[in-house]
Amino acid sequence: MELTEPTAWSADRLELGEGARWVDDRLVLVDLLAGRLLTTDGDGPAPLVELRRLDVPLGAVAPVDGHPGEWLAVAGTGVARLTADGGRRVVADLEGGNTEPARMNDAVADPHGRFWAGSMTYAGTPGGGSLYRIDPGAAPVPVVTGLTIANGPAFDGAGTTMYLADTPCGHVDRFTVDAGTGALGDRAPFLRLDPAEGAPDGMTVDAEDHLWVALWGGSAVRRYRPDGTLDREIGLPAVQPTSVCFGGPGLRRLFVTTASYGLGDPGPFDGALLAVDVPVAGRAAAPVAAGWAGHA
């Protein structure tokens, strides 16, 4: 089947759909505040299947290389390994000592197997969020502080460019990344959006190294060229798009999660998982390197 217009991929409606990733020929996503890890395939619309349910918010997951059914996840105030036998082992508590109630928000593995995890306070306090880099066997490193709500990051194919959104500010910044160490170099403004356009939420980079951005409150997803100019916009029947990834046949099916959270009168597609076919391919989710420790 070919999807020429954004189409609801299931009848499910999520409070805060997030974290869409294409892993092992299937889509995984979360219902963040409900702590649910969900999956479906890319062939046709079908009910979402629950893989895991946690008793804390679940922001996003990355597959663990060489360990089918295992995930590294941002959950609650830190990072946990979700084991194939249904267990959960804490890797790091990153925000438990925050002076304000806080949680993890979004995370992704880069092409070199590192895990990058962003946080926020529940109140959305300016400066209350951070981005952490976590390497297997090493202590977490806070690499960007002073954020409000960290979303992304997203990496180019070489893993030498990182995009990071601070959603309430309407900002996306671009960083250079040392492929060998993960150290961040130059930081430069990439996007500065007017509130009327929506706020930058989840992002992904396609096979041509163009950036796709879900616009919370903007009912759209946009594709930006590496020089920051707008390439295209896809309008959506949902007010609050939250994350975006490629999957399905040829990795040319764009999946977009959305949220009904905070809407007094949600429309029929608010909270839906949407899909539309596009004339450019993306990339499957990168795995985190094996060797993650953890304790129950």
C-alpha positions as CSV (number, residue, x, y, z in Angstrom):
1,M,0.0,0.0,0.0
2,E,1.1,3.6,-0.7
3,L,0.3,6.4,1.7
4,T,0.0,9.7,-0.1
5,E,-1.6,11.5,2.9
6,P,-0.9,11.1,6.6
7,T,-2.9,8.1,7.8
8,A,-3.7,6.8,11.3
9,W,-1.7,3.6,11.7
10,S,-3.9,2.2,14.5
11,A,-7.1,3.0,16.3
12,D,-5.1,3.6,19.5
13,R,-4.9,7.1,20.9
14,L,-2.1,7.9,23.3
15,E,-1.8,10.5,26.0
16,L,1.8,11.3,25.1
17,G,3.0,9.2,22.2
18,E,6.8,9.6,21.8
19,G,10.1,8.0,21.0
20,A,9.3,6.4,17.6
21,R,12.2,4.2,16.5
22,W,12.5,1.6,13.7
23,V,14.2,-1.5,15.1
24,D,14.5,-5.0,13.5
25,D,11.8,-4.3,10.9
26,R,9.2,-3.0,13.3
27,L,8.3,0.2,14.9
28,V,8.6,0.8,18.6
29,L,7.3,3.8,20.5
30,V,6.2,4.9,24.0
31,D,3.2,6.3,25.7
32,L,5.5,8.4,27.9
33,L,3.6,9.3,31.1
34,A,1.9,5.9,31.2
35,G,5.3,4.1,31.1
36,R,4.3,1.9,28.1
37,L,6.6,0.5,25.4
38,L,4.6,-0.4,22.3
39,T,5.2,-1.9,18.9
40,T,3.7,-2.4,15.5
41,D,4.9,-3.3,12.0
42,G,5.2,-1.2,8.9
43,D,3.1,-3.2,6.5
44,G,-0.4,-1.9,7.4
45,P,-2.5,-0.3,10.2
46,A,-2.9,-2.6,13.2
47,P,-3.4,-2.3,16.9
48,L,-0.4,-1.4,19.0
49,V,1.0,-4.2,21.0
50,E,2.4,-3.5,24.5
51,L,5.9,-4.9,25.1
52,R,6.5,-3.5,28.5
53,R,4.8,-1.4,31.2
54,L,6.8,0.5,33.8
55,D,5.7,2.2,36.9
56,V,7.6,5.4,35.9
57,P,7.5,7.6,32.8
58,L,9.3,6.0,29.9
59,G,10.8,8.5,27.4
60,A,12.5,6.5,24.7
61,V,14.5,3.3,24.2
62,A,17.4,2.1,22.1
63,P,18.2,-1.6,21.3
64,V,21.2,-3.2,22.9
65,D,23.5,-4.5,20.2
66,G,23.7,-8.2,20.1
67,H,21.0,-8.7,22.7
68,P,17.6,-9.2,21.0
69,G,14.7,-8.0,23.2
70,E,16.8,-5.8,25.4
71,W,16.6,-2.1,25.6
72,L,18.4,0.8,27.1
73,A,15.7,3.3,28.3
74,V,15.3,6.7,29.8
75,A,12.9,5.9,32.6
76,G,11.8,8.0,35.6
77,T,14.8,10.0,36.7
78,G,17.5,8.0,35.0
79,V,18.6,5.3,32.6
80,A,17.7,1.6,32.9
81,R,18.4,-1.6,31.0
82,L,15.2,-3.4,30.2
83,T,16.1,-7.1,30.0
84,A,14.6,-9.7,27.7
85,D,13.2,-11.6,30.8
86,G,11.1,-8.6,31.8
87,G,13.5,-7.2,34.3
88,R,14.6,-3.6,34.8
89,R,18.2,-2.8,36.0
90,V,19.2,0.8,36.8
91,V,22.2,2.0,35.0
92,A,22.3,5.6,36.3
93,D,20.0,7.9,38.3
94,L,20.6,11.2,36.6
95,E,17.9,13.5,38.0
96,G,17.0,12.0,41.3
97,G,19.0,14.7,43.1
98,N,17.4,17.6,41.2
99,T,16.1,20.3,43.6
100,E,12.8,20.2,41.6
101,P,10.8,17.2,40.6
102,A,12.3,16.1,37.3
103,R,12.3,13.2,34.8
104,M,14.0,12.0,31.7
105,N,12.4,13.0,28.4
106,D,14.1,11.8,25.2
107,A,17.2,9.8,24.3
108,V,18.9,8.1,21.3
109,A,21.9,6.0,20.5
110,D,24.5,7.6,18.1
111,P,26.1,5.7,15.2
112,H,29.0,4.8,17.5
113,G,26.9,3.1,20.2
114,R,26.8,5.9,22.8
115,F,23.6,6.8,24.5
116,W,22.5,10.4,24.8
117,A,19.7,11.3,27.2
118,G,17.9,14.5,27.9
119,S,15.9,15.7,30.9
120,M,13.4,18.3,32.1
121,T,11.6,19.3,35.3
122,Y,7.9,18.6,35.5
123,A,7.3,22.3,35.8
124,G,9.3,23.0,32.7
125,T,11.6,25.3,34.6
126,P,13.9,27.3,32.4
127,G,17.5,25.9,32.7
128,G,16.2,22.9,34.7
129,G,17.1,20.3,32.0
130,S,20.3,18.7,30.7
131,L,21.7,16.4,28.1
132,Y,23.9,13.5,29.2
133,R,26.3,11.3,27.3
134,I,26.7,7.7,28.6
135,D,29.3,5.3,27.3
136,P,29.3,1.6,28.3
137,G,31.3,1.2,31.5
138,A,31.8,4.9,32.1
139,A,30.1,7.4,34.3
140,P,27.4,9.6,32.7
141,V,28.7,13.0,31.6
142,P,26.4,16.1,31.5
143,V,27.4,17.6,28.2
144,V,24.8,20.4,27.8
145,T,23.2,22.1,30.8
146,G,20.8,25.0,31.1
147,L,18.1,23.5,28.9
148,T,14.4,23.7,29.6
149,I,13.0,20.6,27.8
150,A,15.7,18.6,26.0
151,N,14.4,16.9,22.8
152,G,16.4,14.8,20.4
153,P,19.2,14.6,20.0
154,A,19.5,13.5,16.4
155,F,22.7,12.5,14.6
156,D,23.9,12.5,11.0
157,G,25.1,9.3,9.4
158,A,28.7,9.8,10.4
159,G,27.9,10.6,14.0
160,T,29.9,13.9,13.7
161,T,27.0,16.3,13.8
162,M,24.3,16.4,16.5
163,Y,21.1,18.4,16.5
164,L,19.5,19.2,19.9
165,A,16.1,20.9,20.5
166,D,15.1,23.0,23.5
167,T,11.4,22.8,22.9
168,P,9.8,25.7,24.8
169,C,12.5,28.1,23.5
170,G,11.8,27.2,19.9
171,H,15.5,26.4,19.4
172,V,17.4,23.7,17.6
173,D,21.2,23.9,17.9
174,R,23.8,22.0,15.9
175,F,27.0,20.6,17.5
176,T,30.1,19.0,16.1
177,V,30.9,15.7,17.7
178,D,34.3,13.9,17.9
179,A,33.5,10.5,16.5
180,G,36.2,8.8,18.7
181,T,35.4,10.3,22.1
182,G,31.9,11.7,21.8
183,A,33.2,15.1,22.9
184,L,31.1,18.0,21.7
185,G,32.8,20.8,19.8
186,D,31.3,23.9,18.2
187,R,27.7,24.8,19.0
188,A,25.8,26.9,16.5
189,P,22.1,28.0,16.2
190,F,20.4,25.9,13.5
191,L,16.7,26.8,13.9
192,R,14.9,29.6,15.7
193,L,11.2,29.1,15.3
194,D,8.4,31.6,16.0
195,P,5.8,30.2,18.5
196,A,3.2,30.4,15.8
197,E,5.1,27.8,13.8
198,G,5.0,25.3,16.7
199,A,7.8,24.1,18.9
200,P,10.6,21.7,17.9
201,D,10.0,18.3,19.5
202,G,11.4,14.9,18.3
203,M,13.7,14.8,15.3
204,T,15.5,12.4,13.0
205,V,18.1,12.7,10.2
206,D,17.4,11.0,6.9
207,A,19.8,9.2,4.5
208,E,20.6,12.5,2.8
209,D,21.5,14.0,6.2
210,H,18.5,16.4,6.2
211,L,16.8,17.0,9.5
212,W,13.1,16.2,10.1
213,V,11.4,18.0,13.0
214,A,8.1,17.3,14.6
215,L,6.4,20.6,15.5
216,W,4.5,20.4,18.8
217,G,1.5,22.7,18.5
218,G,2.2,23.2,14.8
219,S,0.3,20.3,13.3
220,A,3.2,19.6,11.0
221,V,6.6,17.9,10.3
222,R,9.3,19.8,8.5
223,R,12.4,18.8,6.6
224,Y,15.4,21.1,6.8
225,R,18.5,21.1,4.6
226,P,21.9,20.9,6.3
227,D,22.2,24.7,5.8
228,G,19.1,25.3,7.9
229,T,16.8,26.3,5.0
230,L,13.3,24.7,4.8
231,D,12.9,21.9,2.2
232,R,9.3,20.8,2.8
233,E,6.5,20.7,5.3
234,I,3.9,17.9,5.8
235,G,0.7,19.1,7.4
236,L,-0.9,16.7,9.9
237,P,-4.4,16.1,11.3
238,A,-3.1,16.3,14.9
239,V,-2.1,19.4,16.8
240,Q,0.8,18.0,18.8
241,P,3.3,15.9,16.8
242,T,6.0,14.6,19.1
243,S,8.5,12.4,17.4
244,V,9.3,11.2,13.9
245,C,11.2,8.2,12.3
246,F,11.5,6.3,9.1
247,G,10.6,2.7,8.6
248,G,8.5,0.3,6.4
249,P,9.4,-0.6,2.8
250,G,12.7,0.9,1.8
251,L,12.7,3.0,5.0
252,R,10.6,5.5,3.1
253,R,7.5,5.5,5.4
254,L,7.5,8.4,7.8
255,F,6.0,7.6,11.2
256,V,4.9,10.4,13.5
257,T,3.7,10.1,17.1
258,T,1.3,12.6,18.5
259,A,-0.2,13.6,21.9
260,S,-3.6,14.4,23.3
261,Y,-1.9,15.6,26.5
262,G,-3.2,19.0,27.7
263,L,-5.9,19.3,25.0
264,G,-9.3,20.2,26.4
265,D,-11.1,18.8,23.4
266,P,-8.9,16.4,21.5
267,G,-9.7,15.9,17.8
268,P,-10.1,12.5,16.2
269,F,-6.4,12.1,15.4
270,D,-4.8,13.8,18.5
271,G,-2.8,11.0,20.2
272,A,-2.7,8.9,17.0
273,L,0.3,7.2,15.4
274,L,0.4,8.6,11.9
275,A,2.2,7.4,8.7
276,V,2.9,8.8,5.3
277,D,5.2,7.8,2.5
278,V,7.9,10.2,1.4
279,P,10.4,10.3,-1.6
280,V,13.5,10.0,0.6
281,A,14.8,7.1,2.8
282,G,15.7,7.3,6.4
283,R,17.8,5.1,8.7
284,A,16.9,2.5,11.2
285,A,17.6,3.2,14.9
286,A,21.2,2.8,15.9
287,P,21.9,0.3,18.8
288,V,23.8,1.1,21.9
289,A,27.0,-0.8,22.3
290,A,26.9,-4.0,24.5
291,G,28.5,-4.0,27.9
292,W,26.0,-2.0,29.9
293,A,26.1,-2.7,33.6
294,G,23.1,-2.2,35.9
295,H,21.6,-3.2,39.3
296,A,18.1,-4.4,40.1
